[in-house]
């Protein structure tokens, strides 16, 4: 039915100038597969064209699609539903992507208007993001990105569970990763009690609001406690909040924290500005309580799912990893999982990159201080690498002196940035190693490669080795 099936290349159109699309023998690798369903077929085709121009494999359809009849080869990563008023047909269609019958993907809905009861029903139907005017194409694209990331995490969890089971491990029930909890912690940044009450009166029970007087207090609290979302209440111009959003997105620990801005209509020069700075959503005054409530709840629910997936991925690593080496996976798990990752990249024309980190002075450490010192040094390096990658990235010990990091749905340009960031941290760290009186530095070489047609796990690793420098 859809052009991204395994039998053919995805219909994603030409790569834009300056884009990060990889090209494999004339076929561009896509960022994700998006099914655009609309009441207005002309509008749906325009949305699909917009998405193709941004590197997605996008296909337009109408509300007659029957999710239960899709074959596994036809499942999209995300559904974008363009409905005039988020009415019955759109809600029913959205719910069909959340029914658990082999299809469970993020859903975004665009609607010209939405009454309070409709917003609540959208949330109950499992819609991950409801967007109503004013918005632009760039706003839609910005709000798609966290949903695509969530889809990537879900897909990687499924793959990693399959790899673990294929190696004889029993990591437990995947449904645990999708369980929502009732209690939410939301940090509110504002000038006083009026700002807190503006948010508080719109929320239902089960949400604990924690006030922070300004962005500096909020930054300190975010490093000490865990929150499910942040709400910034803005009076007047919003430049400080935009700067704060940018700082959060550049923080390796907080980059995916949902951020909601509550602001006056004239707080920003353009509706796009908050999203360019990393805001997750914006609610304009006069505040619609239903919009504020459902937006916060949907952002929190999304974050809870991320946390649950991370927990399940960590549980798999705890069962399959090597505790003496910082809990990273071993050589066998790496090769088995790369088999799945390369299969996904081949079937869906997806990006996949691999980075190699080799410690060149490990033999010297073992010679002078013993094998225990070498093991302790490798453990600490593994822990640093684990801190500096995403939950869906996999780090594994490949050889005595080497770690490999597999980055699903990641182009080579992004992988090289990751490699440089990790290398910069490791090379500038002095490690306190057991049995060694002085701190030790690491001599590190890195190399990266992206999946190309015909690659196997071994050839992908070999090409990363050829890039070592």
C-alpha positions as CSV (number, residue, x, y, z in Angstrom):
1,X,0.0,0.0,0.0
2,X,2.7,2.5,1.0
3,X,5.8,3.3,-1.0
4,X,8.3,2.7,1.8
5,X,7.7,-1.1,1.9
6,X,10.7,-3.4,1.9
7,X,10.2,-4.2,-1.8
8,X,11.1,-0.7,-2.9
9,X,12.8,2.6,-2.0
10,X,11.0,5.2,0.0
11,X,9.3,8.0,-1.8
12,X,11.2,10.8,-0.1
13,X,12.2,13.0,-3.0
14,X,15.5,14.8,-3.6
15,X,17.7,15.8,-0.7
16,X,17.7,19.5,0.1
17,X,20.9,21.5,-0.4
18,X,22.8,21.4,2.8
19,X,20.7,18.7,4.4
20,X,22.2,15.8,6.4
21,X,20.7,13.0,4.3
22,X,22.9,10.1,3.4
23,X,22.7,8.8,-0.1
24,X,23.2,5.1,-0.9
25,X,23.6,4.3,-4.5
26,X,21.1,7.0,-5.5
27,X,18.6,6.3,-2.7
28,X,18.5,8.8,0.1
29,X,18.3,7.5,3.7
30,X,15.2,8.7,5.5
31,X,14.9,10.1,9.0
32,X,11.5,8.4,9.6
33,X,8.4,7.0,7.9
34,X,5.4,9.3,8.4
35,X,1.9,8.5,7.3
36,X,-0.1,11.8,6.7
37,X,-3.9,11.2,6.8
38,X,-6.2,14.1,6.0
39,X,-9.8,15.0,5.3
40,X,-8.5,17.4,2.7
41,X,-6.3,15.3,0.3
42,X,-4.7,18.3,-1.2
43,X,-3.6,19.5,2.2
44,X,-2.4,16.0,3.1
45,X,-0.3,15.8,-0.1
46,X,1.2,19.3,0.7
47,X,2.1,18.2,4.2
48,X,3.7,15.0,2.8
49,X,5.7,17.1,0.3
50,X,6.9,19.3,3.1
51,X,8.1,16.3,5.1
52,X,9.8,14.8,2.1
53,X,11.7,18.0,1.7
54,X,13.0,17.6,5.3
55,X,14.3,14.1,4.7
56,X,11.3,12.0,5.9
57,X,9.7,9.2,3.9
58,X,6.1,10.6,3.8
59,X,3.0,9.3,2.2
60,X,-0.5,10.9,2.1
61,X,-3.7,8.9,2.6
62,X,-7.2,9.5,3.7
63,X,-9.3,8.5,6.7
64,X,-10.3,5.2,5.1
65,X,-7.0,3.6,6.1
66,X,-7.5,0.6,8.3
67,X,-4.6,0.2,10.7
68,X,-5.4,-3.4,11.5
69,X,-5.0,-4.3,7.9
70,X,-1.5,-2.9,7.5
71,X,1.2,-5.5,7.1
72,X,4.4,-5.3,9.2
73,X,6.2,-4.0,6.1
74,X,3.8,-1.0,5.9
75,X,3.8,0.3,9.4
76,X,4.9,3.9,9.7
77,X,7.0,5.4,12.5
78,X,4.5,8.2,13.2
79,X,1.0,9.2,12.1
80,X,0.2,12.8,11.3
81,X,-3.6,13.4,11.2
82,X,-4.8,16.6,9.6
83,X,-8.4,17.1,10.8
84,X,-10.6,20.2,10.5
85,X,-11.9,20.0,14.0
86,X,-10.5,16.9,15.7
87,X,-13.9,15.3,15.4
88,X,-15.1,11.7,15.7
89,X,-13.3,10.4,12.5
90,X,-10.0,11.8,13.5
91,X,-10.2,10.6,17.1
92,X,-11.2,7.1,16.0
93,X,-8.4,7.0,13.5
94,X,-5.9,8.2,16.1
95,X,-7.1,5.6,18.6
96,X,-6.5,2.8,16.0
97,X,-2.8,3.6,16.1
98,X,-2.8,3.1,19.9
99,X,-4.7,-0.2,20.1
100,X,-1.8,-2.4,20.8
101,X,-2.6,-4.8,17.9
102,X,0.9,-4.7,16.4
103,X,0.7,-1.0,15.8
104,X,1.6,1.5,18.6
105,X,3.2,4.6,17.3
106,X,3.2,8.3,18.2
107,X,0.3,10.3,16.7
108,X,0.2,14.1,16.0
109,X,-3.1,15.8,15.1
110,X,-3.5,19.2,13.4
111,X,-6.9,20.8,14.0
112,X,-8.4,24.2,13.2
113,X,-10.1,24.3,16.5
114,X,-10.6,22.1,19.6
115,X,-13.2,22.5,22.3
116,X,-12.2,21.7,25.9
117,X,-14.1,18.3,25.8
118,X,-12.4,17.5,22.5
119,X,-8.9,18.2,23.9
120,X,-9.7,15.8,26.8
121,X,-10.9,13.1,24.4
122,X,-7.7,13.6,22.3
123,X,-5.6,13.0,25.4
124,X,-7.7,9.9,26.3
125,X,-7.4,8.6,22.7
126,X,-3.6,8.6,23.2
127,X,-2.8,11.5,20.8
128,X,0.7,12.6,21.7
129,X,0.4,16.2,20.4
130,X,-2.6,18.3,19.3
131,X,-1.7,21.5,17.5
132,X,-4.2,24.3,16.8
133,X,-3.6,27.7,15.3
134,X,-1.5,29.8,15.3
135,X,1.2,27.6,13.9
136,X,3.5,27.4,10.9
137,X,5.0,24.6,8.9
138,X,8.2,25.1,10.9
139,X,6.3,24.7,14.2
140,X,4.8,21.4,13.0
141,X,8.3,20.2,12.0
142,X,9.8,21.2,15.4
143,X,7.1,19.5,17.3
144,X,7.4,16.3,15.2
145,X,11.0,15.8,16.3
146,X,10.5,14.7,19.9
147,X,7.8,12.3,18.7
148,X,10.2,10.9,16.1
149,X,12.7,10.5,18.9
150,X,10.1,8.6,21.0
151,X,9.4,6.3,18.0
152,X,13.2,5.6,17.7
153,X,13.4,4.7,21.3
154,X,10.4,2.4,21.1
155,X,11.8,0.7,18.1
156,X,15.2,0.3,19.7
157,X,13.7,-1.2,22.8
158,X,11.9,-3.8,20.7
159,X,15.1,-4.6,18.8
160,X,17.2,-4.9,22.0
161,X,14.6,-7.1,23.6
162,X,14.7,-9.4,20.5
163,X,18.5,-9.5,20.6
164,X,18.6,-10.4,24.3
165,X,16.0,-13.1,23.8
166,X,17.9,-14.4,20.8
167,X,21.0,-14.8,23.1
168,X,18.9,-16.8,25.7
169,X,18.2,-13.9,28.1
170,X,14.8,-13.1,29.5
171,X,14.5,-9.3,29.9
172,X,10.9,-9.4,30.9
173,X,7.7,-7.9,29.5
174,X,8.0,-5.0,27.1
175,X,4.6,-3.6,28.2
176,X,6.3,-2.5,31.4
177,X,8.0,0.2,29.4
178,X,4.6,1.8,28.5
179,X,3.0,2.0,31.9
180,X,2.1,5.5,33.0
181,X,2.2,6.6,36.6
182,X,-0.3,8.9,38.2
183,X,2.0,11.3,40.1
184,X,3.8,14.0,38.1
185,X,6.4,16.6,39.2
186,X,6.3,19.8,37.2
187,X,8.8,22.7,37.8
188,X,7.2,26.1,37.4
189,X,9.4,29.2,36.7
190,X,7.7,32.5,37.4
191,X,7.8,35.8,39.3
192,X,5.5,34.9,42.2
193,X,2.4,33.1,43.5
194,X,0.2,34.6,40.8
195,X,2.3,32.8,38.1
196,X,2.0,29.5,40.1
197,X,-1.7,29.8,40.5
198,X,-2.2,30.5,36.8
199,X,-0.8,27.1,36.1
200,X,-2.2,25.3,39.2
201,X,-5.8,26.2,38.7
202,X,-5.8,24.6,35.3
203,X,-4.5,21.2,36.5
204,X,-6.1,18.2,37.9
205,X,-5.0,16.1,40.9
206,X,-1.9,14.0,40.6
207,X,0.4,16.9,39.5
208,X,2.8,18.4,42.0
209,X,3.9,21.9,41.1
210,X,7.3,23.0,42.4
211,X,8.0,26.7,42.2
212,X,11.3,28.3,41.1
213,X,11.6,32.1,41.3
214,X,13.7,32.5,38.2
215,X,15.7,30.5,35.6
216,X,18.8,30.5,37.7
217,X,17.0,28.8,40.6
218,X,15.3,26.5,38.1
219,X,18.7,25.5,36.6
220,X,20.0,24.6,40.1
221,X,16.9,22.5,41.0
222,X,17.1,20.7,37.7
223,X,20.5,19.4,38.5
224,X,19.5,18.2,41.9
225,X,16.0,16.7,41.3
226,X,14.0,14.9,38.6
227,X,11.1,16.6,37.0
228,X,8.6,15.4,34.4
229,X,8.3,18.8,32.7
230,X,9.1,22.5,33.1
231,X,6.6,25.4,32.7
232,X,8.0,28.9,32.3
233,X,5.4,31.7,32.9
234,X,6.5,34.7,30.9
235,X,5.5,38.3,31.6
236,X,6.5,40.7,28.8
237,X,9.3,39.9,26.4
238,X,10.5,36.3,26.3
239,X,14.2,36.5,25.4
240,X,15.5,35.1,28.8
241,X,13.2,32.1,28.5
242,X,14.4,31.4,24.9
243,X,18.0,31.5,26.1
244,X,17.1,29.1,29.0
245,X,15.5,26.7,26.5
246,X,18.6,26.7,24.4
247,X,20.8,26.0,27.4
248,X,18.6,23.0,28.3
249,X,18.8,21.6,24.8
250,X,22.6,21.7,24.9
251,X,22.7,19.9,28.3
252,X,23.4,16.2,27.9
253,X,21.3,15.4,31.0
254,X,18.3,17.7,30.3
255,X,18.1,17.9,26.5
256,X,14.8,16.1,26.3
257,X,13.1,17.7,29.3
258,X,9.6,18.9,28.0
259,X,9.4,22.7,28.3
260,X,6.1,24.6,28.1
261,X,6.1,28.4,27.7
262,X,3.0,30.4,28.9
263,X,3.3,33.9,27.4
264,X,1.5,36.9,26.0
265,X,0.8,37.0,22.3
266,X,3.5,39.6,21.7
267,X,6.2,38.0,23.8
268,X,8.0,36.7,20.7
269,X,8.7,38.3,17.3
270,X,7.6,35.1,15.5
271,X,5.6,32.0,16.5
272,X,8.6,30.0,15.4
273,X,11.1,31.6,17.8
274,X,10.3,29.5,20.9
275,X,10.6,26.3,18.9
276,X,13.8,27.3,17.3
277,X,15.2,27.7,20.8
278,X,13.9,24.3,21.9
279,X,10.5,24.9,23.5
280,X,8.2,21.9,23.4
281,X,5.0,23.8,23.3
282,X,3.6,27.3,23.8
283,X,0.3,28.4,25.3
284,X,-0.7,32.1,24.7
285,X,-2.7,34.3,26.9
286,X,-5.6,34.6,27.5
287,X,-4.9,31.1,28.8
288,X,-7.4,28.3,27.7
289,X,-7.4,26.1,30.8
290,X,-8.2,23.0,28.8
291,X,-5.4,23.7,26.4
292,X,-2.9,24.3,29.3
293,X,-4.0,21.2,31.2
294,X,-4.0,18.8,28.3
295,X,-0.7,20.2,27.0
296,X,1.1,19.7,30.3
297,X,-0.4,16.2,30.7
298,X,0.6,15.1,27.2
299,X,4.2,16.4,27.7
300,X,4.4,14.7,31.1
301,X,3.0,11.4,29.6
302,X,5.6,11.6,26.8
303,X,8.4,12.1,29.4
304,X,7.1,9.2,31.5
305,X,7.3,6.9,28.5
306,X,10.9,8.0,27.8
307,X,11.8,7.3,31.4
308,X,10.1,3.9,31.3
309,X,11.9,2.9,28.1
310,X,15.2,4.0,29.5
311,X,14.5,1.9,32.6
312,X,13.8,-1.2,30.4
313,X,16.9,-0.6,28.3
314,X,19.0,-0.3,31.5
315,X,17.5,-3.5,32.8
316,X,18.5,-5.3,29.6
317,X,22.0,-3.9,30.0
318,X,22.2,-4.9,33.6
319,X,21.3,-8.5,32.7
320,X,23.4,-8.8,29.5
321,X,26.3,-6.4,30.3
322,X,29.6,-6.9,32.0
323,X,29.6,-5.4,35.5
324,X,33.4,-5.2,35.7
325,X,33.4,-3.0,32.6
326,X,30.8,-0.5,33.6
327,X,27.9,-2.6,32.6
328,X,28.5,-2.3,28.8
329,X,27.6,-5.1,26.4
330,X,30.1,-7.6,25.2
331,X,31.4,-8.6,21.8
332,X,28.7,-11.2,21.1
333,X,25.8,-8.9,22.0
334,X,27.3,-6.2,19.8
335,X,27.5,-8.4,16.7
336,X,24.1,-9.9,17.2
337,X,22.5,-6.5,17.7
338,X,24.3,-4.9,14.8
339,X,22.8,-7.7,12.7
340,X,19.4,-6.4,13.6
341,X,20.4,-2.7,13.2
342,X,21.9,-3.3,9.7
343,X,18.8,-5.3,8.8
344,X,16.6,-2.3,9.8
345,X,18.8,0.2,7.9
346,X,18.7,-2.0,4.8
347,X,14.9,-2.7,4.9
348,X,13.8,0.9,5.7
349,X,16.6,2.9,4.2
350,X,17.4,4.3,7.6
351,X,20.5,5.9,8.9
352,X,22.8,3.9,11.1
353,X,26.2,4.9,12.3
354,X,28.9,3.2,14.3
355,X,31.8,4.8,16.3
356,X,34.9,3.1,17.4
357,X,36.9,4.2,20.5
358,X,40.4,2.6,20.9
359,X,42.6,3.2,24.0
360,X,46.1,3.1,22.6
361,X,48.0,3.2,25.9
362,X,46.1,0.4,27.6
363,X,48.9,-2.1,27.0
364,X,51.3,0.3,28.7
365,X,48.9,0.6,31.7
366,X,48.6,-3.2,32.0
367,X,52.4,-3.6,31.7
368,X,53.3,-1.1,34.3
369,X,50.4,-1.4,36.8
370,X,48.9,-4.8,36.1
371,X,45.7,-6.1,34.5
372,X,43.5,-4.8,37.4
373,X,44.5,-1.3,36.6
374,X,43.7,-1.8,32.9
375,X,40.3,-3.2,33.8
376,X,39.6,-0.3,36.1
377,X,40.6,2.2,33.5
378,X,38.4,0.6,30.8
379,X,35.5,0.5,33.3
380,X,35.8,4.2,33.9
381,X,36.0,5.1,30.2
382,X,33.0,2.9,29.5
383,X,31.0,4.8,32.2
384,X,31.9,8.2,30.6
385,X,30.9,7.0,27.2
386,X,27.6,5.7,28.6
387,X,26.9,9.1,30.2
388,X,27.5,11.0,26.9
389,X,25.2,9.0,24.6
390,X,21.5,8.6,24.3
391,X,19.5,5.8,25.9
392,X,18.8,4.2,22.5
393,X,22.6,4.2,21.6
394,X,24.4,1.0,22.4
395,X,28.0,0.9,23.8
396,X,29.8,-2.5,23.8
397,X,33.3,-3.8,24.3
398,X,34.6,-5.0,20.9
399,X,38.2,-5.9,21.7
400,X,40.6,-5.7,24.6
401,X,41.2,-2.0,24.0
402,X,38.1,-1.0,22.0
403,X,34.6,0.1,22.6
404,X,32.0,0.5,19.8
405,X,28.9,2.7,19.9
406,X,26.0,1.9,17.6
407,X,23.8,4.9,16.9
408,X,20.5,4.0,15.2
409,X,18.7,6.5,13.0
410,X,21.9,8.7,13.1
411,X,23.7,10.1,10.1
412,X,27.5,10.1,9.9
413,X,27.7,13.9,10.4
414,X,25.9,13.6,13.8
415,X,27.9,10.5,14.7
416,X,31.1,12.4,14.2
417,X,29.9,15.2,16.5
418,X,29.1,12.6,19.1
419,X,32.6,11.0,18.7
420,X,34.3,14.3,19.0
421,X,32.3,15.3,22.1
422,X,33.1,12.0,23.8
423,X,36.8,12.0,22.8
424,X,37.1,15.6,24.1
425,X,35.8,14.6,27.5
426,X,37.8,11.4,27.8
427,X,41.1,13.0,26.6
428,X,40.7,15.8,29.1
429,X,40.0,13.6,32.0
430,X,42.6,12.3,34.5
431,X,41.5,8.9,35.8
432,X,42.1,7.8,39.4
433,X,43.0,4.1,38.8
434,X,43.1,1.5,41.6
435,X,46.7,0.6,42.5
436,X,48.2,3.6,40.7
437,X,49.5,6.6,42.7
438,X,49.2,9.2,40.0
439,X,46.1,9.9,37.8
440,X,46.3,8.5,34.3
441,X,45.3,10.0,31.0
442,X,44.0,8.1,28.0
443,X,45.4,8.1,24.5
444,X,42.3,7.7,22.4
445,X,41.7,7.1,18.7
446,X,38.2,7.4,17.2
447,X,36.7,6.4,13.9
448,X,33.1,6.5,12.5
449,X,31.2,4.9,9.6
450,X,27.6,4.9,8.4
451,X,25.8,1.9,7.0
452,X,26.1,1.5,3.3
453,X,24.2,-1.0,1.0
454,X,25.7,-4.5,1.5
455,X,27.2,-3.8,4.9
456,X,27.4,-6.5,7.4
457,X,28.3,-5.9,11.1
458,X,31.9,-6.8,10.4
459,X,32.2,-4.6,7.3
460,X,30.7,-1.7,9.1
461,X,33.1,-2.1,12.0
462,X,36.0,-2.4,9.5
463,X,35.1,0.8,7.9
464,X,35.0,2.6,11.3
465,X,38.5,1.2,11.9
466,X,39.8,2.6,8.7
467,X,38.6,6.0,9.8
468,X,40.6,5.8,13.1
469,X,42.6,9.0,13.8
